[in-house]
Amino acid sequence: MTGTLILVRHGQSEWNLENLFTGWRNPNLTEKGEGEARATGKALKAAGIVPDLYYTSGLRRAQHTLDLMLEEMGIQNVTITRNVALNERDYGDLSGLNKDDARAKWGEDQVLIWRRSYDVPPPGGESLKDTAARTLPYYEAEILPQLKAGKTVLVAAHGNSLRALVMAIEGLTPEQILAREIATGEPTVYRIGADGALAETVTL
Ligand SMILES: O=C(O)[C@H](O)COP(=O)(O)O
């Protein structure tokens, strides 16, 4: 059986708008972010996608994104699994700092390394590799078996926890994933075969 996996990054948050490192902090969506979530919900409905299972992180910007998508899809009374394994990477000591102020303080190159290297964590935080070390095992244990059984799974999460999944699913190198950005509210849709491998990347 071939399953369908829909990965959606949360809509714009209040701290995305203010250009603050967010990580495990817990801001709300902005009105724009709510609109992004609703637009993606409409697009999934228009594509005829009716998920069987729903997952999100322990953070409200992703949880609210999922709720708004379901509202637009006309889906109610479903079980939503929330797990911190899907949380954004922890930005540690940078959390709450303005990204431009950080660049001014530590330099463009150092901030880029903290944001987009594979295995160099920000001070007190997680690298992408660290994030993958919690996100990928969760995906393999909880989500992949459902996909291999032919289910459709909708996941609302975060830029870096999703990049960790995209890297594994698409078989990207650390260099390739570093160049990959996922916009707020952006869906990525995969068909996953019974063998657990990527069968097709779907364009909505
Ligand atoms: O946690 C954050 O600051 C953002 O959601 C992701 O930030 P990044 O794109 O700088 O990793």
The ligand as an SDF file (V2000), in Angstrom:
LIG
                    3D

 11 10  0  0  0  0  0  0  0  0999 V2000
   12.6670   29.0030   15.5560 O   0  0  0  0  0  0  0  0  0  0  0  0
   12.8370   29.9860   14.8060 C   0  0  0  0  0  0  0  0  0  0  0  0
   13.4950   31.0120   15.0470 O   0  0  0  0  0  0  0  0  0  0  0  0
   12.2500   29.8950   13.4050 C   0  0  0  0  0  0  0  0  0  0  0  0
   11.0180   29.2930   13.4280 O   0  0  0  0  0  0  0  0  0  0  0  0
   13.1910   29.0930   12.5530 C   0  0  0  0  0  0  0  0  0  0  0  0
   14.2960   29.8460   12.5510 O   0  0  0  0  0  0  0  0  0  0  0  0
   15.4520   29.6050   11.4680 P   0  0  0  0  0  0  0  0  0  0  0  0
   14.7870   29.6730   10.1090 O   0  0  0  0  0  0  0  0  0  0  0  0
   16.3930   30.7130   11.7560 O   0  0  0  0  0  0  0  0  0  0  0  0
   16.0070   28.2350   11.7690 O   0  0  0  0  0  0  0  0  0  0  0  0
  1  2  2  0
  2  3  1  0
  2  4  1  0
  4  5  1  0
  4  6  1  0
  6  7  1  0
  7  8  1  0
  8  9  2  0
  8 10  1  0
  8 11  1  0
M  END
$$$$
